[in-house]
Amino acid sequence: MSQISEIKNEFQKMRRAYAENLPKVDPALLEDLLLRQMEDPTLEPMYMVEVFTKRGVDAQMVREMIIARTGHAPAIYDNGTHYATHHRLTLELLEEISAQQDVLEITGDYTGGIGSYAASHECSRHEIDISH
């Protein structure tokens, strides 16, 4: 096996591990966070984290949970199904968010120390609305 083939094979294994262990997390967000934490394990980098939920979730309850966990208030979009919050991020927090039953998808972008990032993602996993 060539070195290039081996790299591709290992990358595919890693992507499968992401999908099996944190299926709701955008692989690009996960890879970015992993790279930053490998460079400095003590670092809790700042991200604009966007969480997409199922319809019908109590937006006020979700808002209060986010504030309690991160210390930051989310911007809420799309009739209470899209929450964007600028806060420090760890793998453990991603796992905690991902474990929530009503969460469909988690994505985001590294912001460093910049505090004025806006939501910029759309949910790629659309919930089917069968009520109509």
N, C-alpha and C positions, 0 to 999 in steps of 0.2 A: 504494500500500500504506500502510495506517495505521501509526502508530508502534507501536501495540500488536501488530499483525500482524507487523511487522518484528522486534520483541523475541521473539515466540513462534517465529518462523522461525529466528532466530539461536540461540535456546535449543535447538531441535530439532537444529540442525547440531552444536552443542556436544555434546549427548547422543550423537549418532551417532559423533562423534570419540572419546568415552569408550569406547563399545562396540567400536569398531574397534581402538583402541590399548591399552586396558586392560580387556578384557571381563570379567575375573574380579573387578574392583574395584567395590564398591557405589558408584553415582554420587553418593549423598549424602555419602559419605566423601570422595570425590574433590573434590567442589565445596567442602566445608568446608575441606579442606586448601588448595585453590587460593585461596580467599578470604583465608585467614589469611596465606599466603605473599605474596599481592599487597599486603596491608597492610604487611607487613614481610618483605622477601625474605631477610633474614638469620635469620629465625625458623625453628626446628625444633620445632614444637609437640608437646606430649605427647598421646598418644592411647592408648586401650585398643584395640589392634588384635586382631581375631579372624580367624583363618585356618582355613578348612575344607579338609580333604584327603580324598583317596580312602581307602577302607578298605585295610588291609594295609600301610600305610606304617610304617616303623620309627620309633616314637614317640621313642625315646631318641636316635636320630640327628637327628631334626627338632629335638628339645629342644636338643641340643648346637649345631646350626646357628644356632638363634635366639639362644642365649646368646652365641655367637661374634660374631654380627652386631650384636646390640643391647646386649649386656652385661646383659640381664635374662632371668630364667628364666620360661618360660610356665607357665600353669596348663593342664593337659591334660584334656579332657573327651571324652565320647562315644566311649569305646574307642579313643582315639588319633586321632580325626579332627577335633578341634576344639581349637585352640591360642589362648589369650588371653594377650597380653603388653602390659604398660604400658611404652611407650617413645617416644622422639622419632621423628617420622615425616617423611619427605620423599617427593617424587614419584619420585625415583630408587630409594628403598627399596621403594616400592609396585611399581614396574616390576620390580625384582629378585625380589620375592616372587611376583608374578604370572607370571613366566617359568618358575617351577618346574612341572614336568610334573604332579606329583601334587596341586597346589593346585586346588581347585574354585572357591573364593570367598574374597574378602577384604572384611571390613567393619570397622566400629569407630566409636568416639565420641571426640570431643575431651574431654580431662580437665583441661587446664590443668596446674596443679601438683599436683593431687590424685592421690595414689598408691594409693588403696584402692578402685578401681573393679573390679567383677566382670564376668565375661562376661555378655552380655545379648542375644545374637543367636542365631538358628537359621539353618542353611544353607538357602537357598532353592533351591539346585541339588542335588537329591538324586541320588546315584549309584545306578544300578539294580544290585541284587545278583542276578545270575543263577546263583549257585552253589547255590541251594536249589530 
